[in-house]
């Protein structure tokens, strides 16, 4: 059985008059040695079959089929699964209805069905997600993972229809969304991944699809526990400003709160595999105390498959000792910087797109500086596709005159990926 524990990192000392408490909570899962039962997992693969997938002389559609077949081959025996096609509507590719149970025979049948897919029609991703949600409802207790691929914008349904479809999936499944090429919208896939506790990323070339699909499916097959939540109690008079996942990527969980009682909320964390670490930044505002007072700012617990587990405490202690109150906790400082990095990239790219080169240079220069200081070499490399870096420590950069659209999109969609704070 997978076990969990949590550890809090903070500077509990506040100066006189202060009311804001910051803490980073590290949640870890540990191997229990058991393989997830097949009946407790559902895998849904949703592939774009719109007309644009026939571009490049059919190369995109061919690669999507091969990648889907590779993903199917990784599904364990006994796992329920389905393959859904999506254009201006969703339709079953395999099985003809409902869910299939994975066996060598059913996987072979599914691969054969994928071979027969043709590309035509428009793009209405909300209908694809609604179809996946209806399949997930067939076994609400299962750990359900959906892999969604698109190569275009959501042009054949209203934004409201899209958002309603996303909402209908919350709590039923997690979704990893991937955009092929450079004609899709980062914000659309980010809405999906953020609400459904998954990831969003770019697949620049059809040649990269098999490796990406296989990697995502292997990770999905490793999920052991499907229902984990962070339970946060704050005393009367206190306000939870926010709770954000800050590693392995940034995700604001504040709006996902589910009330347990007037002082306690649960924040769903999604499915977990053995040997996972995730970090969360919690900020609580508390009634101001006098120097020497100590107050419990928050009690944090884990809820695993409905069972509450004691975890950690967040404290506030008021002091007139500047040496204590001005000490910056390194975990909190690190992840505050990572959030600033994501904001700097977003603002820099927006300024660049609008023609404001001065603001773009300042913001993207600051992003280079933060990424360099944090040791975030992957983000530095992505930034170097957009700017020429003269001096990383000072953030001195020059905008490139010509930038590939796919490089700009990769920087945008991966801007929320973070590096963990170095311990010790």
VOBA-86409 format. One record per residue (C-alpha): residue number from 0; y, z negated, x negated. Coordinates in nm, 4 decimals, padded with zeros to 6 digits. Last residue first. Layout:
<r seq="NUM" north="Y" up="Z" east="X"/>
...
% end
This chain:
<r seq="423" north="02.1181" up="-00.2625" east="-02.0515"/>
<r seq="422" north="02.0734" up="-00.0084" east="-01.7751"/>
<r seq="421" north="02.2205" up="00.3401" east="-01.7877"/>
<r seq="420" north="02.3771" up="00.4239" east="-01.4547"/>
<r seq="419" north="02.1847" up="00.6920" east="-01.2722"/>
<r seq="418" north="02.3029" up="01.0503" east="-01.2781"/>
<r seq="417" north="02.4368" up="01.2024" east="-00.9579"/>
<r seq="416" north="02.3827" up="01.5047" east="-00.7369"/>
<r seq="415" north="02.6755" up="01.5406" east="-00.4959"/>
<r seq="414" north="02.8308" up="01.8342" east="-00.6840"/>
<r seq="413" north="02.5083" up="02.0328" east="-00.6466"/>
<r seq="412" north="02.6243" up="02.2321" east="-00.3413"/>
<r seq="411" north="02.9666" up="02.3086" east="-00.4893"/>
<r seq="410" north="02.8609" up="02.3859" east="-00.8461"/>
<r seq="409" north="02.5814" up="02.6121" east="-00.7181"/>
<r seq="408" north="02.8248" up="02.7837" east="-00.4812"/>
<r seq="407" north="03.0672" up="02.8620" east="-00.7638"/>
<r seq="406" north="02.7806" up="02.9968" east="-00.9758"/>
<r seq="405" north="02.6538" up="03.2095" east="-00.6830"/>
<r seq="404" north="03.0021" up="03.3589" east="-00.6325"/>
<r seq="403" north="03.0097" up="03.4706" east="-00.9963"/>
<r seq="402" north="03.3369" up="03.3711" east="-01.1593"/>
<r seq="401" north="03.6003" up="03.6003" east="-01.3096"/>
<r seq="400" north="03.9323" up="03.4768" east="-01.4497"/>
<r seq="399" north="03.7861" up="03.1508" east="-01.5760"/>
<r seq="398" north="04.0110" up="02.8524" east="-01.5179"/>
<r seq="397" north="04.1188" up="02.6751" east="-01.8369"/>
<r seq="396" north="04.0129" up="02.3213" east="-01.9288"/>
<r seq="395" north="04.1351" up="02.0012" east="-02.0938"/>
<r seq="394" north="03.9419" up="01.7111" east="-01.9431"/>
<r seq="393" north="04.0341" up="01.4693" east="-02.2227"/>
<r seq="392" north="03.6758" up="01.3976" east="-02.3293"/>
<r seq="391" north="03.5688" up="01.7572" east="-02.2456"/>
<r seq="390" north="03.8098" up="01.9418" east="-02.4756"/>
<r seq="389" north="03.8636" up="02.3191" east="-02.4495"/>
<r seq="388" north="03.6269" up="02.3722" east="-02.1557"/>
<r seq="387" north="03.6411" up="02.7228" east="-02.0077"/>
<r seq="386" north="03.6123" up="02.6836" east="-01.6317"/>
<r seq="385" north="03.3806" up="02.8080" east="-01.3537"/>
<r seq="384" north="03.0458" up="02.8545" east="-01.5305"/>
<r seq="383" north="03.1350" up="02.5620" east="-01.7567"/>
<r seq="382" north="03.1443" up="02.3416" east="-01.4454"/>
<r seq="381" north="02.7718" up="02.4021" east="-01.3885"/>
<r seq="380" north="02.6949" up="02.3048" east="-01.7485"/>
<r seq="379" north="02.9032" up="01.9870" east="-01.7145"/>
<r seq="378" north="02.7173" up="01.9085" east="-01.3922"/>
<r seq="377" north="02.3814" up="01.9263" east="-01.5683"/>
<r seq="376" north="02.5148" up="01.7227" east="-01.8621"/>
<r seq="375" north="02.6021" up="01.4191" east="-01.6510"/>
<r seq="374" north="02.6471" up="01.1845" east="-01.9461"/>
<r seq="373" north="02.8843" up="00.9719" east="-01.7403"/>
<r seq="372" north="03.1804" up="01.0327" east="-01.9729"/>
<r seq="371" north="03.1160" up="01.4089" east="-01.9757"/>
<r seq="370" north="03.0874" up="01.4246" east="-01.5975"/>
<r seq="369" north="03.4106" up="01.2284" east="-01.5601"/>
<r seq="368" north="03.6046" up="01.4519" east="-01.8026"/>
<r seq="367" north="03.4661" up="01.7759" east="-01.6604"/>
<r seq="366" north="03.5622" up="01.6630" east="-01.3095"/>
<r seq="365" north="03.9127" up="01.5724" east="-01.4289"/>
<r seq="364" north="03.9471" up="01.9238" east="-01.5656"/>
<r seq="363" north="03.8230" up="02.0612" east="-01.2326"/>
<r seq="362" north="04.0955" up="01.8669" east="-01.0541"/>
<r seq="361" north="04.3784" up="01.9534" east="-01.2936"/>
<r seq="360" north="04.2842" up="02.3218" east="-01.3235"/>
<r seq="359" north="04.2415" up="02.3614" east="-00.9468"/>
<r seq="358" north="04.5761" up="02.1923" east="-00.8838"/>
<r seq="357" north="04.7547" up="02.4362" east="-01.1169"/>
<r seq="356" north="04.5578" up="02.7394" east="-00.9977"/>
<r seq="355" north="04.6553" up="02.7019" east="-00.6328"/>
<r seq="354" north="04.5146" up="03.0390" east="-00.5195"/>
<r seq="353" north="04.3501" up="02.9075" east="-00.2010"/>
<r seq="352" north="03.9974" up="02.9515" east="-00.3417"/>
<r seq="351" north="04.0965" up="02.7680" east="-00.6608"/>
<r seq="350" north="04.2441" up="02.4801" east="-00.4606"/>
<r seq="349" north="03.9232" up="02.4468" east="-00.2587"/>
<r seq="348" north="03.7155" up="02.4582" east="-00.5774"/>
<r seq="347" north="03.9249" up="02.1838" east="-00.7355"/>
<r seq="346" north="03.9201" up="01.9649" east="-00.4247"/>
<r seq="345" north="03.5418" up="01.9836" east="-00.3967"/>
<r seq="344" north="03.4913" up="01.9311" east="-00.7710"/>
<r seq="343" north="03.7331" up="01.6367" east="-00.7819"/>
<r seq="342" north="03.5678" up="01.4776" east="-00.4769"/>
<r seq="341" north="03.2211" up="01.5016" east="-00.6344"/>
<r seq="340" north="03.3501" up="01.3495" east="-00.9589"/>
<r seq="339" north="03.5326" up="01.0709" east="-00.7740"/>
<r seq="338" north="03.2013" up="00.9766" east="-00.6123"/>
<r seq="337" north="03.0377" up="00.9690" east="-00.9564"/>
<r seq="336" north="03.3218" up="00.7526" east="-01.0862"/>
<r seq="335" north="03.2705" up="00.4973" east="-00.8094"/>
<r seq="334" north="02.9046" up="00.5161" east="-00.9060"/>
<r seq="333" north="02.9714" up="00.4117" east="-01.2640"/>
<r seq="332" north="03.2252" up="00.1431" east="-01.1788"/>
<r seq="331" north="02.9889" up="-00.0246" east="-00.9303"/>
<r seq="330" north="02.7033" up="-00.0201" east="-01.1804"/>
<r seq="329" north="02.9272" up="-00.1383" east="-01.4677"/>
<r seq="328" north="03.0665" up="-00.4393" east="-01.2805"/>
<r seq="327" north="03.4309" up="-00.4616" east="-01.3746"/>
<r seq="326" north="03.5533" up="-00.8002" east="-01.5013"/>
<r seq="325" north="03.8998" up="-00.8548" east="-01.3603"/>
<r seq="324" north="03.8008" up="-01.1584" east="-01.1500"/>
<r seq="323" north="03.6199" up="-01.3433" east="-01.4299"/>
<r seq="322" north="03.8687" up="-01.3147" east="-01.7164"/>
<r seq="321" north="04.1513" up="-01.3548" east="-01.4665"/>
<r seq="320" north="04.0389" up="-01.7099" east="-01.3856"/>
<r seq="319" north="04.2119" up="-01.8004" east="-01.0587"/>
<r seq="318" north="03.8822" up="-01.7734" east="-00.8732"/>
<r seq="317" north="03.7435" up="-01.6789" east="-00.5330"/>
<r seq="316" north="03.3648" up="-01.6377" east="-00.5056"/>
<r seq="315" north="03.2165" up="-01.3625" east="-00.2840"/>
<r seq="314" north="02.8408" up="-01.3068" east="-00.2639"/>
<r seq="313" north="02.5992" up="-01.0242" east="-00.1860"/>
<r seq="312" north="02.2427" up="-01.1432" east="-00.1270"/>
<r seq="311" north="01.9111" up="-00.9656" east="-00.1865"/>
<r seq="310" north="01.5789" up="-00.8537" east="-00.0394"/>
<r seq="309" north="01.3838" up="-01.0386" east="00.2252"/>
<r seq="308" north="01.1330" up="-00.8024" east="00.3930"/>
<r seq="307" north="01.1452" up="-00.7074" east="00.7601"/>
<r seq="306" north="00.8468" up="-00.5227" east="00.9044"/>
<r seq="305" north="00.9139" up="-00.2220" east="01.1289"/>
<r seq="304" north="00.7489" up="00.0357" east="00.9025"/>
<r seq="303" north="00.9440" up="-00.1078" east="00.6091"/>
<r seq="302" north="01.2652" up="-00.2937" east="00.6897"/>
<r seq="301" north="01.4481" up="-00.3963" east="00.3742"/>
<r seq="300" north="01.6957" up="-00.6821" east="00.3738"/>
<r seq="299" north="02.0539" up="-00.7285" east="00.2620"/>
<r seq="298" north="02.2536" up="-01.0426" east="00.3372"/>
<r seq="297" north="02.6267" up="-00.9891" east="00.3159"/>
<r seq="296" north="02.9501" up="-01.1552" east="00.2100"/>
<r seq="295" north="02.8064" up="-01.5045" east="00.1607"/>
<r seq="294" north="03.1143" up="-01.7091" east="00.0799"/>
<r seq="293" north="03.2244" up="-01.9276" east="-00.2099"/>
<r seq="292" north="03.5558" up="-02.1116" east="-00.2175"/>
<r seq="291" north="03.7019" up="-02.2231" east="-00.5512"/>
<r seq="290" north="04.0352" up="-02.0503" east="-00.4953"/>
<r seq="289" north="04.0850" up="-02.0257" east="-00.1212"/>
<r seq="288" north="03.9089" up="-01.7696" east="00.0946"/>
<r seq="287" north="04.0165" up="-01.4370" east="00.2425"/>
<r seq="286" north="03.8106" up="-01.3230" east="00.5426"/>
<r seq="285" north="03.5587" up="-01.0626" east="00.4196"/>
<r seq="284" north="03.5694" up="-00.6869" east="00.3666"/>
<r seq="283" north="03.2320" up="-00.5387" east="00.2742"/>
<r seq="282" north="03.1581" up="-00.2418" east="00.0471"/>
<r seq="281" north="02.7982" up="-00.1353" east="-00.0165"/>
<r seq="280" north="02.6996" up="00.1248" east="-00.2766"/>
<r seq="279" north="02.3334" up="00.2292" east="-00.2607"/>
<r seq="278" north="02.0950" up="00.3204" east="-00.5438"/>
<r seq="277" north="01.7546" up="00.4871" east="-00.5137"/>
<r seq="276" north="01.4435" up="00.4406" east="-00.7258"/>
<r seq="275" north="01.1074" up="00.5970" east="-00.6396"/>
<r seq="274" north="00.7690" up="00.5022" east="-00.7875"/>
<r seq="273" north="00.5550" up="00.5746" east="-00.4809"/>
<r seq="272" north="00.7038" up="00.8158" east="-00.2314"/>
<r seq="271" north="00.9612" up="00.7335" east="00.0329"/>
<r seq="270" north="01.0575" up="00.8663" east="00.3754"/>
<r seq="269" north="01.4038" up="00.8191" east="00.5230"/>
<r seq="268" north="01.6670" up="00.5597" east="00.4339"/>
<r seq="267" north="01.7669" up="00.4552" east="00.7868"/>
<r seq="266" north="02.0639" up="00.2123" east="00.7989"/>
<r seq="265" north="01.9931" up="-00.0929" east="01.0145"/>
<r seq="264" north="02.2809" up="-00.3040" east="01.1433"/>
<r seq="263" north="02.3325" up="-00.6782" east="01.1823"/>
<r seq="262" north="02.6174" up="-00.8979" east="01.3090"/>
<r seq="261" north="02.6236" up="-00.8014" east="01.6778"/>
<r seq="260" north="02.2444" up="-00.7527" east="01.6879"/>
<r seq="259" north="02.0076" up="-00.4831" east="01.5607"/>
<r seq="258" north="02.2683" up="-00.2051" east="01.5787"/>
<r seq="257" north="02.1680" up="00.1285" east="01.4304"/>
<r seq="256" north="02.4074" up="00.2503" east="01.1608"/>
<r seq="255" north="02.3918" up="00.6224" east="01.0804"/>
<r seq="254" north="02.7699" up="00.6549" east="01.0492"/>
<r seq="253" north="02.7833" up="00.4492" east="00.7327"/>
<r seq="252" north="02.5077" up="00.6424" east="00.5556"/>
<r seq="251" north="02.7350" up="00.8512" east="00.3320"/>
<r seq="250" north="02.5181" up="01.0538" east="00.0927"/>
<r seq="249" north="02.5719" up="01.1017" east="-00.2792"/>
<r seq="248" north="02.2709" up="01.2032" east="-00.4850"/>
<r seq="247" north="01.9917" up="01.0381" east="-00.6823"/>
<r seq="246" north="02.1692" up="00.7993" east="-00.6493"/>
<r seq="245" north="02.4890" up="00.7001" east="-00.4676"/>
<r seq="244" north="02.3593" up="00.6335" east="-00.1167"/>
<r seq="243" north="02.6599" up="00.5084" east="00.0708"/>
<r seq="242" north="02.7315" up="00.2010" east="00.2800"/>
<r seq="241" north="03.0825" up="00.1666" east="00.4126"/>
<r seq="240" north="03.3624" up="-00.0651" east="00.5211"/>
<r seq="239" north="03.1253" up="-00.3316" east="00.6547"/>
<r seq="238" north="03.3609" up="-00.5755" east="00.8239"/>
<r seq="237" north="03.3521" up="-00.9561" east="00.8022"/>
<r seq="236" north="03.4837" up="-01.1892" east="01.0728"/>
<r seq="235" north="03.1372" up="-01.3038" east="01.1768"/>
<r seq="234" north="02.8970" up="-01.2808" east="00.8863"/>
<r seq="233" north="02.7561" up="-00.9497" east="00.7563"/>
<r seq="232" north="02.3887" up="-00.8599" east="00.7931"/>
<r seq="231" north="02.2616" up="-00.5350" east="00.6426"/>
<r seq="230" north="01.9163" up="-00.3972" east="00.7090"/>
<r seq="229" north="01.8297" up="-00.1069" east="00.4765"/>
<r seq="228" north="01.5730" up="00.1091" east="00.6491"/>
<r seq="227" north="01.2333" up="00.2556" east="00.5638"/>
<r seq="226" north="01.0166" up="00.4534" east="00.8061"/>
<r seq="225" north="00.7998" up="00.7276" east="00.6563"/>
<r seq="224" north="00.6082" up="00.5541" east="00.3809"/>
<r seq="223" north="00.3792" up="00.7402" east="00.1411"/>
<r seq="222" north="00.5615" up="01.0635" east="00.0627"/>
<r seq="221" north="00.3741" up="01.2507" east="-00.2100"/>
<r seq="220" north="00.3006" up="01.5591" east="00.0005"/>
<r seq="219" north="00.6748" up="01.6109" east="00.0392"/>
<r seq="218" north="00.7242" up="01.6149" east="-00.3358"/>
<r seq="217" north="00.4514" up="01.8784" east="-00.3714"/>
<r seq="216" north="00.6114" up="02.0796" east="-00.0933"/>
<r seq="215" north="00.9540" up="02.0785" east="-00.2557"/>
<r seq="214" north="00.8139" up="02.1832" east="-00.5936"/>
<r seq="213" north="00.6086" up="02.4657" east="-00.4433"/>
<r seq="212" north="00.9049" up="02.6000" east="-00.2468"/>
<r seq="211" north="01.1302" up="02.5934" east="-00.5532"/>
<r seq="210" north="00.8773" up="02.7556" east="-00.7886"/>
<r seq="209" north="00.7949" up="03.0299" east="-00.5379"/>
<r seq="208" north="01.1602" up="03.0986" east="-00.4589"/>
<r seq="207" north="01.3049" up="03.1584" east="-00.8044"/>
<r seq="206" north="01.2330" up="03.5342" east="-00.8147"/>
<r seq="205" north="01.4271" up="03.5747" east="-00.4904"/>
<r seq="204" north="01.7364" up="03.4822" east="-00.6923"/>
<r seq="203" north="02.0062" up="03.2159" east="-00.6716"/>
<r seq="202" north="01.8063" up="02.9572" east="-00.4758"/>
<r seq="201" north="02.0887" up="02.7239" east="-00.3790"/>
<r seq="200" north="02.0563" up="02.3627" east="-00.2792"/>
<r seq="199" north="02.0573" up="02.1175" east="00.0090"/>
<r seq="198" north="01.8632" up="01.7919" east="00.0150"/>
<r seq="197" north="01.7120" up="01.5717" east="00.2841"/>
<r seq="196" north="01.8205" up="01.2731" east="00.4884"/>
<r seq="195" north="01.8394" up="01.4684" east="00.8158"/>
<r seq="194" north="02.2118" up="01.4260" east="00.8773"/>
<r seq="193" north="02.3061" up="01.5004" east="00.5172"/>
<r seq="192" north="02.0599" up="01.7865" east="00.4755"/>
<r seq="191" north="02.1687" up="01.9687" east="00.7896"/>
<r seq="190" north="02.5428" up="01.9215" east="00.7419"/>
<r seq="189" north="02.5038" up="02.0263" east="00.3765"/>
<r seq="188" north="02.3339" up="02.3449" east="00.4918"/>
<r seq="187" north="02.6355" up="02.4407" east="00.7000"/>
<r seq="186" north="02.8928" up="02.3280" east="00.4418"/>
<r seq="185" north="02.7335" up="02.5425" east="00.1702"/>
<r seq="184" north="02.7643" up="02.8601" east="00.3771"/>
<r seq="183" north="02.5282" up="03.1541" east="00.3188"/>
<r seq="182" north="02.5972" up="03.4913" east="00.1512"/>
<r seq="181" north="02.5287" up="03.3877" east="-00.2118"/>
<r seq="180" north="02.1554" up="03.4311" east="-00.2702"/>
<r seq="179" north="01.8977" up="03.2220" east="-00.0861"/>
<r seq="178" north="02.0154" up="02.8979" east="00.0717"/>
<r seq="177" north="01.7780" up="02.6028" east="00.0827"/>
<r seq="176" north="01.7569" up="02.3162" east="00.3287"/>
<r seq="175" north="01.5341" up="02.0113" east="00.2751"/>
<r seq="174" north="01.4821" up="01.8443" east="00.6115"/>
<r seq="173" north="01.3662" up="01.4988" east="00.7123"/>
<r seq="172" north="01.2109" up="01.4520" east="01.0516"/>
<r seq="171" north="01.2245" up="01.2848" east="01.3897"/>
<r seq="170" north="01.4971" up="01.0259" east="01.3346"/>
<r seq="169" north="01.7728" up="01.2833" east="01.3614"/>
<r seq="168" north="01.6350" up="01.6179" east="01.4845"/>
<r seq="167" north="01.8311" up="01.6344" east="01.8115"/>
<r seq="166" north="02.1512" up="01.5695" east="01.6185"/>
<r seq="165" north="02.0976" up="01.8865" east="01.4142"/>
<r seq="164" north="02.0511" up="02.0845" east="01.7343"/>
<r seq="163" north="02.3702" up="01.9395" east="01.8788"/>
<r seq="162" north="02.5595" up="02.0377" east="01.5629"/>
<r seq="161" north="02.4357" up="02.3973" east="01.5812"/>
<r seq="160" north="02.5098" up="02.4303" east="01.9519"/>
<r seq="159" north="02.8589" up="02.2920" east="01.8881"/>
<r seq="158" north="02.9166" up="02.5391" east="01.6032"/>
<r seq="157" north="02.8341" up="02.8174" east="01.8502"/>
<r seq="156" north="02.5339" up="03.0439" east="01.8048"/>
<r seq="155" north="02.4749" up="03.3820" east="01.6397"/>
<r seq="154" north="02.6708" up="03.3547" east="01.3149"/>
<r seq="153" north="02.5049" up="03.0750" east="01.1205"/>
<r seq="152" north="02.5739" up="03.2239" east="00.7801"/>
<r seq="151" north="02.3117" up="03.3928" east="00.5681"/>
<r seq="150" north="02.0124" up="03.3726" east="00.3356"/>
<r seq="149" north="01.8267" up="03.0928" east="00.5089"/>
<r seq="148" north="01.5329" up="02.8694" east="00.4188"/>
<r seq="147" north="01.4314" up="02.5437" east="00.5894"/>
<r seq="146" north="01.1632" up="02.3057" east="00.4628"/>
<r seq="145" north="01.0782" up="02.0436" east="00.7230"/>
<r seq="144" north="00.9131" up="01.7074" east="00.6569"/>
<r seq="143" north="00.7550" up="01.4859" east="00.9208"/>
<r seq="142" north="00.6024" up="01.1474" east="00.8376"/>
<r seq="141" north="00.4043" up="01.0962" east="01.1568"/>
<r seq="140" north="00.4769" up="00.8401" east="01.4302"/>
<r seq="139" north="00.6565" up="01.0951" east="01.6500"/>
<r seq="138" north="00.3449" up="01.3148" east="01.6782"/>
<r seq="137" north="00.4136" up="01.6101" east="01.9110"/>
<r seq="136" north="00.7830" up="01.5260" east="01.8761"/>
<r seq="135" north="00.7824" up="01.6867" east="01.5316"/>
<r seq="134" north="00.6942" up="02.0222" east="01.6881"/>
<r seq="133" north="00.9883" up="02.0014" east="01.9286"/>
<r seq="132" north="01.2131" up="01.9055" east="01.6370"/>
<r seq="131" north="01.1049" up="02.2139" east="01.4393"/>
<r seq="130" north="01.1939" up="02.4359" east="01.7344"/>
<r seq="129" north="01.5330" up="02.2666" east="01.7672"/>
<r seq="128" north="01.5898" up="02.3232" east="01.3951"/>
<r seq="127" north="01.5253" up="02.6948" east="01.4292"/>
<r seq="126" north="01.7463" up="02.7153" east="01.7396"/>
<r seq="125" north="02.0260" up="02.5488" east="01.5438"/>
<r seq="124" north="01.9804" up="02.7999" east="01.2658"/>
<r seq="123" north="02.0956" up="03.0940" east="01.4755"/>
<r seq="122" north="02.0968" up="03.4011" east="01.2485"/>
<r seq="121" north="02.0667" up="03.7625" east="01.3633"/>
<r seq="120" north="01.7889" up="04.0159" east="01.4233"/>
<r seq="119" north="01.5285" up="04.1791" east="01.2009"/>
<r seq="118" north="01.2876" up="04.1024" east="00.9176"/>
<r seq="117" north="00.9150" up="04.1549" east="00.9739"/>
<r seq="116" north="00.6355" up="03.8972" east="00.9469"/>
<r seq="115" north="00.2775" up="04.0244" east="00.9178"/>
<r seq="114" north="00.2055" up="03.8696" east="00.5792"/>
<r seq="113" north="00.3007" up="03.5284" east="00.7190"/>
<r seq="112" north="00.0137" up="03.5548" east="00.9663"/>
<r seq="111" north="-00.2313" up="03.6164" east="00.6802"/>
<r seq="110" north="-00.1000" up="03.3100" east="00.4986"/>
<r seq="109" north="-00.1465" up="03.1013" east="00.8130"/>
<r seq="108" north="-00.5047" up="03.2232" east="00.8559"/>
<r seq="107" north="-00.5836" up="03.1305" east="00.4953"/>
<r seq="106" north="-00.4309" up="02.7872" east="00.5432"/>
<r seq="105" north="-00.6311" up="02.7453" east="00.8627"/>
<r seq="104" north="-00.9572" up="02.8314" east="00.6834"/>
<r seq="103" north="-00.9022" up="02.6091" east="00.3807"/>
<r seq="102" north="-00.8136" up="02.3287" east="00.6233"/>
<r seq="101" north="-00.4749" up="02.2027" east="00.7409"/>
<r seq="100" north="-00.4582" up="02.1020" east="01.1044"/>
<r seq="99" north="-00.2451" up="02.3392" east="01.3106"/>
<r seq="98" north="00.0571" up="02.2356" east="01.5154"/>
<r seq="97" north="00.1869" up="02.3597" east="01.8498"/>
<r seq="96" north="00.1688" up="02.7231" east="01.9539"/>
<r seq="95" north="00.0684" up="03.0546" east="01.7996"/>
<r seq="94" north="-00.0174" up="02.8675" east="01.4762"/>
<r seq="93" north="00.1447" up="03.0107" east="01.2751"/>
<r seq="92" north="00.4443" up="03.2444" east="01.2950"/>
<r seq="91" north="00.6015" up="03.0630" east="01.5880"/>
<r seq="90" north="00.9423" up="03.1815" east="01.7105"/>
<r seq="89" north="01.3004" up="03.0672" east="01.6663"/>
<r seq="88" north="01.5979" up="03.2641" east="01.7957"/>
<r seq="87" north="01.8771" up="03.4799" east="01.6528"/>
<r seq="86" north="01.6536" up="03.4939" east="01.3419"/>
<r seq="85" north="01.3991" up="03.2269" east="01.2587"/>
<r seq="84" north="01.0285" up="03.2246" east="01.1878"/>
<r seq="83" north="00.8304" up="02.9029" east="01.2103"/>
<r seq="82" north="00.5270" up="02.7985" east="01.0033"/>
<r seq="81" north="00.3335" up="02.4962" east="01.1266"/>
<r seq="80" north="00.1539" up="02.1948" east="00.9825"/>
<r seq="79" north="-00.0668" up="01.8945" east="01.0543"/>
<r seq="78" north="-00.2151" up="01.7450" east="00.7383"/>
<r seq="77" north="-00.5944" up="01.7207" east="00.7410"/>
<r seq="76" north="-00.6539" up="01.8982" east="00.4105"/>
<r seq="75" north="-00.3502" up="01.8746" east="00.1868"/>
<r seq="74" north="-00.0735" up="02.1349" east="00.2014"/>
<r seq="73" north="-00.0192" up="02.2980" east="-00.1406"/>
<r seq="72" north="-00.1525" up="02.6413" east="-00.0350"/>
<r seq="71" north="00.1023" up="02.6597" east="00.2454"/>
<r seq="70" north="00.3853" up="02.6342" east="-00.0080"/>
<r seq="69" north="00.2449" up="02.9258" east="-00.2096"/>
<r seq="68" north="00.2166" up="03.1283" east="00.1116"/>
<r seq="67" north="00.5771" up="03.0468" east="00.1935"/>
<r seq="66" north="00.6858" up="03.1549" east="-00.1551"/>
<r seq="65" north="00.4996" up="03.4857" east="-00.1229"/>
<r seq="64" north="00.6514" up="03.5482" east="00.2202"/>
<r seq="63" north="01.0014" up="03.4596" east="00.1040"/>
<r seq="62" north="00.9585" up="03.6885" east="-00.1980"/>
<r seq="61" north="00.8682" up="03.9820" east="00.0283"/>
<r seq="60" north="01.1604" up="03.9098" east="00.2582"/>
<r seq="59" north="01.4062" up="03.8981" east="-00.0313"/>
<r seq="58" north="01.2646" up="04.2095" east="-00.1975"/>
<r seq="57" north="01.2846" up="04.4209" east="00.1187"/>
<r seq="56" north="01.4766" up="04.7010" east="-00.0478"/>
<r seq="55" north="01.7411" up="04.4554" east="-00.1711"/>
<r seq="54" north="01.8160" up="04.3724" east="00.1939"/>
<r seq="53" north="01.5361" up="04.3051" east="00.4442"/>
<r seq="52" north="01.6340" up="03.9375" east="00.4598"/>
<r seq="51" north="01.9638" up="04.0551" east="00.6089"/>
<r seq="50" north="01.7827" up="04.1505" east="00.9293"/>
<r seq="49" north="01.6914" up="03.7920" east="01.0113"/>
<r seq="48" north="01.3524" up="03.6466" east="00.9146"/>
<r seq="47" north="01.4799" up="03.3149" east="00.7796"/>
<r seq="46" north="01.1881" up="03.0849" east="00.7060"/>
<r seq="45" north="01.1053" up="02.7491" east="00.8634"/>
<r seq="44" north="00.8152" up="02.5573" east="00.7065"/>
<r seq="43" north="00.6977" up="02.2488" east="00.8950"/>
<r seq="42" north="00.4798" up="01.9785" east="00.7378"/>
<r seq="41" north="00.3485" up="01.6888" east="00.9443"/>
<r seq="40" north="00.1979" up="01.3746" east="00.7950"/>
<r seq="39" north="00.0323" up="01.0574" east="00.9284"/>
<r seq="38" north="-00.2966" up="01.2199" east="01.0277"/>
<r seq="37" north="-00.3628" up="01.3051" east="00.6632"/>
<r seq="36" north="-00.3565" up="00.9410" east="00.5586"/>
<r seq="35" north="-00.1233" up="00.8867" east="00.2670"/>
<r seq="34" north="-00.3139" up="00.8296" east="-00.0591"/>
<r seq="33" north="-00.3443" up="00.4651" east="-00.1578"/>
<r seq="32" north="-00.2754" up="00.3206" east="-00.5037"/>
<r seq="31" north="00.0043" up="00.0904" east="-00.3986"/>
<r seq="30" north="00.2599" up="00.2418" east="-00.6289"/>
<r seq="29" north="00.5993" up="00.0736" east="-00.6378"/>
<r seq="28" north="00.9145" up="00.1500" east="-00.4412"/>
<r seq="27" north="01.2553" up="00.0544" east="-00.5731"/>
<r seq="26" north="01.5868" up="-00.0167" east="-00.4031"/>
<r seq="25" north="01.8947" up="-00.0692" east="-00.6222"/>
<r seq="24" north="02.1872" up="-00.2227" east="-00.4360"/>
<r seq="23" north="02.5340" up="-00.1656" east="-00.5806"/>
<r seq="22" north="02.7958" up="-00.4171" east="-00.4725"/>
<r seq="21" north="03.1622" up="-00.4187" east="-00.3777"/>
<r seq="20" north="03.3463" up="-00.7081" east="-00.2103"/>
<r seq="19" north="03.6980" up="-00.6631" east="-00.0711"/>
<r seq="18" north="03.9126" up="-00.9549" east="00.0538"/>
<r seq="17" north="04.1432" up="-01.0456" east="-00.2346"/>
<r seq="16" north="04.4092" up="-01.3139" east="-00.1860"/>
<r seq="15" north="04.3207" up="-01.5103" east="-00.4992"/>
<r seq="14" north="04.1184" up="-01.2998" east="-00.7395"/>
<r seq="13" north="03.7560" up="-01.2202" east="-00.6548"/>
<r seq="12" north="03.4425" up="-01.3137" east="-00.8511"/>
<r seq="11" north="03.1129" up="-01.1709" east="-00.7196"/>
<r seq="10" north="03.0996" up="-00.8965" east="-00.9796"/>
<r seq="9" north="02.8131" up="-00.6898" east="-00.8475"/>
<r seq="8" north="02.4584" up="-00.5619" east="-00.9009"/>
<r seq="7" north="02.2014" up="-00.6375" east="-00.6288"/>
<r seq="6" north="01.8254" up="-00.5846" east="-00.6644"/>
<r seq="5" north="01.5803" up="-00.4600" east="-00.4022"/>
<r seq="4" north="01.2027" up="-00.4548" east="-00.3780"/>
<r seq="3" north="00.9437" up="-00.2339" east="-00.2135"/>
<r seq="2" north="00.5641" up="-00.2116" east="-00.2032"/>
<r seq="1" north="00.3469" up="00.0915" east="-00.1279"/>
<r seq="0" north="00.0000" up="00.0000" east="00.0000"/>
% end
